[in-house]
Amino acid sequence: MKDKNLLDDIETKSLEELNALANRIIDNLDKKSNEDFIKDYQELIKLNNFIEKKLLKEKKLISKETKDKIDEITSNGKKIKKTFKKS
């Protein structure tokens, strides 16, 4: 994979793949000339920002799913209590 194409398919990568990509860029920074170092460092910053946004989306999704499950459980509990009181 060419360095210039590292972030082309970033949207389709998993968090694990993105982490591995970031680690590979970091490992290769020492081997670069100043110009290439700056380019790779900028790519690393873009990658970091993307990972951060993806993590925030995952966090929001998990929070929403958890809230929905809690609401479902509490609403089922209320239905059960009403059924017992009527009997």
OpenMM code with the backbone's topology and positions (N, CA, C; nanometers):
from openmm import Vec3, app, unit

residues = "MET LYS ASP LYS ASN LEU LEU ASP ASP ILE GLU THR LYS SER LEU GLU GLU LEU ASN ALA LEU ALA ASN ARG ILE ILE ASP ASN LEU ASP LYS LYS SER ASN GLU ASP PHE ILE LYS ASP TYR GLN GLU LEU ILE LYS LEU ASN ASN PHE ILE GLU LYS LYS LEU LEU LYS GLU LYS LYS LEU ILE SER LYS GLU THR LYS ASP LYS ILE ASP GLU ILE THR SER ASN GLY LYS LYS ILE LYS LYS THR PHE LYS LYS SER".split()
positions = [
    Vec3(0.0850, -0.1177, 0.0000),
    Vec3(0.0000, 0.0000, 0.0000),
    Vec3(0.0893, 0.1236, 0.0000),
    Vec3(0.0639, 0.2150, -0.0918),
    Vec3(0.1425, 0.3370, -0.0987),
    Vec3(0.1023, 0.4313, 0.0132),
    Vec3(0.2008, 0.5083, 0.0595),
    Vec3(0.1728, 0.6011, 0.1682),
    Vec3(0.0630, 0.7001, 0.1329),
    Vec3(0.0568, 0.7428, 0.0086),
    Vec3(-0.0422, 0.8431, -0.0318),
    Vec3(-0.1839, 0.7883, -0.0257),
    Vec3(-0.1982, 0.6582, -0.0351),
    Vec3(-0.3313, 0.5968, -0.0364),
    Vec3(-0.3742, 0.5433, 0.0998),
    Vec3(-0.3000, 0.5730, 0.2022),
    Vec3(-0.3297, 0.5174, 0.3347),
    Vec3(-0.4698, 0.5519, 0.3830),
    Vec3(-0.5140, 0.6730, 0.3578),
    Vec3(-0.6422, 0.7168, 0.4133),
    Vec3(-0.7556, 0.7153, 0.3111),
    Vec3(-0.7326, 0.6605, 0.1921),
    Vec3(-0.8366, 0.6601, 0.0901),
    Vec3(-0.9608, 0.5819, 0.1314),
    Vec3(-0.9428, 0.4666, 0.1925),
    Vec3(-1.0560, 0.3825, 0.2311),
    Vec3(-1.0794, 0.3833, 0.3819),
    Vec3(-1.0524, 0.4950, 0.4421),
    Vec3(-1.0596, 0.5085, 0.5885),
    Vec3(-1.2003, 0.4831, 0.6431),
    Vec3(-1.3005, 0.5182, 0.5680),
    Vec3(-1.4393, 0.5047, 0.6145),
    Vec3(-1.4785, 0.3596, 0.6363),
    Vec3(-1.4176, 0.2692, 0.5620),
    Vec3(-1.4583, 0.1287, 0.5681),
    Vec3(-1.3786, 0.0472, 0.6685),
    Vec3(-1.2772, 0.1066, 0.7293),
    Vec3(-1.1903, 0.0323, 0.8207),
    Vec3(-1.2492, 0.0257, 0.9607),
    Vec3(-1.2203, -0.0839, 1.0287),
    Vec3(-1.2622, -0.0988, 1.1677),
    Vec3(-1.1666, -0.0201, 1.2569),
    Vec3(-1.2051, -0.0039, 1.3821),
    Vec3(-1.1181, 0.0669, 1.4765),
    Vec3(-0.9852, -0.0052, 1.4944),
    Vec3(-0.9872, -0.1368, 1.4920),
    Vec3(-0.8633, -0.2138, 1.5050),
    Vec3(-0.7710, -0.1880, 1.3863),
    Vec3(-0.8284, -0.1846, 1.2664),
    Vec3(-0.7482, -0.1575, 1.1462),
    Vec3(-0.6923, -0.0160, 1.1491),
    Vec3(-0.7734, 0.0788, 1.1947),
    Vec3(-0.7274, 0.2172, 1.2038),
    Vec3(-0.6142, 0.2302, 1.3057),
    Vec3(-0.6253, 0.1591, 1.4153),
    Vec3(-0.5206, 0.1601, 1.5174),
    Vec3(-0.3910, 0.1027, 1.4607),
    Vec3(-0.4010, -0.0071, 1.3883),
    Vec3(-0.2829, -0.0690, 1.3278),
    Vec3(-0.2195, 0.0260, 1.2260),
    Vec3(-0.3020, 0.0953, 1.1499),
    Vec3(-0.2523, 0.1921, 1.0524),
    Vec3(-0.1785, 0.3061, 1.1218),
    Vec3(-0.2358, 0.3565, 1.2296),
    Vec3(-0.1710, 0.4645, 1.3050),
    Vec3(-0.0368, 0.4171, 1.3607),
    Vec3(-0.0332, 0.2966, 1.4126),
    Vec3(0.0921, 0.2423, 1.4660),
    Vec3(0.1970, 0.2264, 1.3574),
    Vec3(0.1542, 0.1845, 1.2395),
    Vec3(0.2476, 0.1690, 1.1269),
    Vec3(0.3046, 0.3044, 1.0857),
    Vec3(0.2208, 0.4060, 1.0816),
    Vec3(0.2680, 0.5407, 1.0469),
    Vec3(0.3687, 0.5886, 1.1507),
    Vec3(0.3382, 0.5679, 1.2780),
    Vec3(0.4281, 0.6108, 1.3858),
    Vec3(0.5623, 0.5392, 1.3747),
    Vec3(0.5580, 0.4092, 1.3493),
    Vec3(0.6821, 0.3328, 1.3370),
    Vec3(0.7685, 0.3813, 1.2207),
    Vec3(0.7026, 0.4267, 1.1143),
    Vec3(0.7770, 0.4693, 0.9959),
    Vec3(0.8230, 0.6149, 1.0011),
    Vec3(0.7765, 0.6914, 1.0971),
    Vec3(0.8139, 0.8332, 1.1032),
    Vec3(0.9643, 0.8526, 1.1212),
    Vec3(1.0284, 0.7671, 1.1976),
    Vec3(1.1721, 0.7810, 1.2212),
    Vec3(1.2546, 0.7606, 1.0943),
    Vec3(1.2017, 0.6891, 0.9998),
    Vec3(1.2754, 0.6536, 0.8787),
    Vec3(1.2570, 0.7566, 0.7663),
    Vec3(1.1825, 0.8603, 0.7897),
    Vec3(1.1453, 0.9550, 0.6843),
    Vec3(1.2340, 1.0789, 0.6844),
    Vec3(1.2437, 1.1404, 0.5665),
    Vec3(1.3090, 1.2706, 0.5565),
    Vec3(1.2139, 1.3748, 0.6143),
    Vec3(1.2626, 1.4961, 0.6307),
    Vec3(1.1793, 1.6005, 0.6921),
    Vec3(1.0497, 1.6237, 0.6148),
    Vec3(1.0582, 1.6292, 0.4831),
    Vec3(0.9386, 1.6550, 0.4022),
    Vec3(0.8392, 1.5395, 0.4143),
    Vec3(0.8888, 1.4171, 0.4032),
    Vec3(0.8012, 1.3012, 0.4166),
    Vec3(0.7478, 1.2885, 0.5596),
    Vec3(0.8310, 1.3250, 0.6556),
    Vec3(0.7900, 1.3213, 0.7956),
    Vec3(0.6693, 1.4118, 0.8171),
    Vec3(0.6755, 1.5317, 0.7635),
    Vec3(0.5659, 1.6275, 0.7802),
    Vec3(0.4387, 1.5741, 0.7152),
    Vec3(0.4508, 1.5187, 0.5944),
    Vec3(0.3332, 1.4634, 0.5258),
    Vec3(0.2722, 1.3494, 0.6066),
    Vec3(0.3577, 1.2575, 0.6526),
    Vec3(0.3074, 1.1440, 0.7295),
    Vec3(0.2497, 1.1889, 0.8628),
    Vec3(0.3109, 1.2875, 0.9249),
    Vec3(0.2595, 1.3384, 1.0518),
    Vec3(0.1215, 1.4014, 1.0314),
    Vec3(0.1029, 1.4727, 0.9216),
    Vec3(-0.0280, 1.5311, 0.8911),
    Vec3(-0.1317, 1.4219, 0.8665),
    Vec3(-0.0899, 1.3151, 0.8000),
    Vec3(-0.1804, 1.2018, 0.7790),
    Vec3(-0.2181, 1.1380, 0.9132),
    Vec3(-0.1211, 1.1292, 1.0007),
    Vec3(-0.1454, 1.0735, 1.1338),
    Vec3(-0.2448, 1.1591, 1.2116),
    Vec3(-0.2334, 1.2887, 1.2004),
    Vec3(-0.3275, 1.3791, 1.2676),
    Vec3(-0.4683, 1.3603, 1.2104),
    Vec3(-0.4792, 1.3501, 1.0774),
    Vec3(-0.6100, 1.3263, 1.0153),
    Vec3(-0.6685, 1.1937, 1.0634),
    Vec3(-0.5836, 1.0929, 1.0672),
    Vec3(-0.6272, 0.9614, 1.1121),
    Vec3(-0.6732, 0.9665, 1.2574),
    Vec3(-0.5992, 1.0344, 1.3402),
    Vec3(-0.6350, 1.0485, 1.4810),
    Vec3(-0.7705, 1.1182, 1.4962),
    Vec3(-0.7921, 1.2240, 1.4210),
    Vec3(-0.9204, 1.2955, 1.4275),
    Vec3(-1.0353, 1.2055, 1.3829),
    Vec3(-1.0115, 1.1273, 1.2781),
    Vec3(-1.1158, 1.0378, 1.2295),
    Vec3(-1.1476, 0.9309, 1.3337),
    Vec3(-1.0433, 0.8725, 1.3939),
    Vec3(-1.0638, 0.7709, 1.4968),
    Vec3(-1.1426, 0.8295, 1.6137),
    Vec3(-1.1085, 0.9508, 1.6527),
    Vec3(-1.1784, 1.0158, 1.7635),
    Vec3(-1.3265, 1.0345, 1.7312),
    Vec3(-1.3577, 1.0793, 1.6090),
    Vec3(-1.4971, 1.0969, 1.5692),
    Vec3(-1.5703, 0.9633, 1.5659),
    Vec3(-1.5018, 0.8599, 1.5157),
    Vec3(-1.5643, 0.7284, 1.5082),
    Vec3(-1.5923, 0.6736, 1.6474),
    Vec3(-1.5001, 0.6950, 1.7404),
    Vec3(-1.5216, 0.6522, 1.8781),
    Vec3(-1.6387, 0.7262, 1.9423),
    Vec3(-1.6518, 0.8550, 1.9152),
    Vec3(-1.7641, 0.9317, 1.9688),
    Vec3(-1.8968, 0.8799, 1.9143),
    Vec3(-1.9004, 0.8445, 1.7845),
    Vec3(-2.0220, 0.7886, 1.7261),
    Vec3(-2.0570, 0.6562, 1.7921),
    Vec3(-1.9549, 0.5721, 1.8137),
    Vec3(-1.9775, 0.4435, 1.8792),
    Vec3(-2.0286, 0.4640, 2.0216),
    Vec3(-1.9698, 0.5603, 2.0913),
    Vec3(-2.0114, 0.5896, 2.2285),
    Vec3(-2.1572, 0.6328, 2.2318),
    Vec3(-2.1973, 0.7204, 2.1394),
    Vec3(-2.3356, 0.7670, 2.1343),
    Vec3(-2.4302, 0.6518, 2.1035),
    Vec3(-2.3891, 0.5646, 2.0117),
    Vec3(-2.4726, 0.4508, 1.9748),
    Vec3(-2.4903, 0.3567, 2.0935),
    Vec3(-2.3820, 0.3280, 2.1632),
    Vec3(-2.3892, 0.2404, 2.2803),
    Vec3(-2.4768, 0.3035, 2.3882),
    Vec3(-2.4603, 0.4330, 2.4110),
    Vec3(-2.5414, 0.5024, 2.5120),
    Vec3(-2.6889, 0.4971, 2.4759),
    Vec3(-2.7212, 0.5186, 2.3494),
    Vec3(-2.8611, 0.5152, 2.3061),
    Vec3(-2.9193, 0.3754, 2.3212),
    Vec3(-2.8435, 0.2746, 2.2785),
    Vec3(-2.8918, 0.1370, 2.2914),
    Vec3(-2.9130, 0.1002, 2.4381),
    Vec3(-2.8220, 0.1407, 2.5228),
    Vec3(-2.8346, 0.1121, 2.6662),
    Vec3(-2.9572, 0.1814, 2.7238),
    Vec3(-2.9759, 0.3075, 2.6890),
    Vec3(-3.0920, 0.3827, 2.7378),
    Vec3(-3.2220, 0.3182, 2.6902),
    Vec3(-3.2246, 0.2774, 2.5631),
    Vec3(-3.3448, 0.2126, 2.5099),
    Vec3(-3.3753, 0.0828, 2.5847),
    Vec3(-3.2711, 0.0045, 2.6144),
    Vec3(-3.2918, -0.1208, 2.6876),
    Vec3(-3.3407, -0.0940, 2.8293),
    Vec3(-3.2839, 0.0059, 2.8942),
    Vec3(-3.3276, 0.0416, 3.0298),
    Vec3(-3.4728, 0.0880, 3.0275),
    Vec3(-3.5084, 0.1712, 2.9295),
    Vec3(-3.6473, 0.2170, 2.9170),
    Vec3(-3.7418, 0.1004, 2.8934),
    Vec3(-3.6996, 0.0052, 2.8108),
    Vec3(-3.7833, -0.1117, 2.7829),
    Vec3(-3.8025, -0.1960, 2.9095),
    Vec3(-3.6946, -0.2154, 2.9829),
    Vec3(-3.7037, -0.2948, 3.1062),
    Vec3(-3.7919, -0.2260, 3.2089),
    Vec3(-3.7747, -0.0951, 3.2273),
    Vec3(-3.8559, -0.0246, 3.3270),
    Vec3(-4.0014, -0.0172, 3.2850),
    Vec3(-4.0281, -0.0023, 3.1553),
    Vec3(-4.1680, 0.0021, 3.1121),
    Vec3(-4.2322, -0.1354, 3.1265),
    Vec3(-4.1572, -0.2425, 3.1045),
    Vec3(-4.2110, -0.3779, 3.1261),
    Vec3(-4.2369, -0.4013, 3.2734),
    Vec3(-4.1528, -0.3486, 3.3590),
    Vec3(-4.1726, -0.3617, 3.5036),
    Vec3(-4.3001, -0.2932, 3.5482),
    Vec3(-4.3294, -0.1780, 3.4914),
    Vec3(-4.4521, -0.1063, 3.5261),
    Vec3(-4.5742, -0.1840, 3.4816),
    Vec3(-4.5674, -0.2481, 3.3651),
    Vec3(-4.6802, -0.3269, 3.3161),
    Vec3(-4.7051, -0.4465, 3.4086),
    Vec3(-4.5979, -0.5093, 3.4534),
    Vec3(-4.6107, -0.6257, 3.5415),
    Vec3(-4.6733, -0.5843, 3.6738),
    Vec3(-4.6301, -0.4700, 3.7298),
    Vec3(-4.6848, -0.4221, 3.8571),
    Vec3(-4.8348, -0.3942, 3.8439),
    Vec3(-4.8760, -0.3338, 3.7319),
    Vec3(-5.0173, -0.3039, 3.7109),
    Vec3(-5.0989, -0.4341, 3.7028),
    Vec3(-5.0443, -0.5347, 3.6391),
    Vec3(-5.1134, -0.6632, 3.6252),
    Vec3(-5.1343, -0.7267, 3.7605),
    Vec3(-5.0318, -0.7227, 3.8475),
    Vec3(-5.0430, -0.7805, 3.9814),
    Vec3(-5.1435, -0.7043, 4.0659),
    Vec3(-5.1525, -0.5740, 4.0532),
    Vec3(-5.2452, -0.4962, 4.1351),
    Vec3(-5.3896, -0.5237, 4.0958),
    Vec3(-5.4161, -0.5505, 3.9672),
    Vec3(-5.5514, -0.5766, 3.9217),
    Vec3(-5.6034, -0.7119, 3.9689),
    Vec3(-5.5180, -0.8060, 3.9894),
    Vec3(-5.5589, -0.9420, 4.0240),
    Vec3(-5.6112, -0.9540, 4.1630),
] * unit.nanometer
topology = app.Topology()
chain = topology.addChain("A")
for resn in residues:
    res = topology.addResidue(resn, chain)
    for name in ("N", "CA", "C"):
        topology.addAtom(name, app.Element.getBySymbol(name[0]), res)
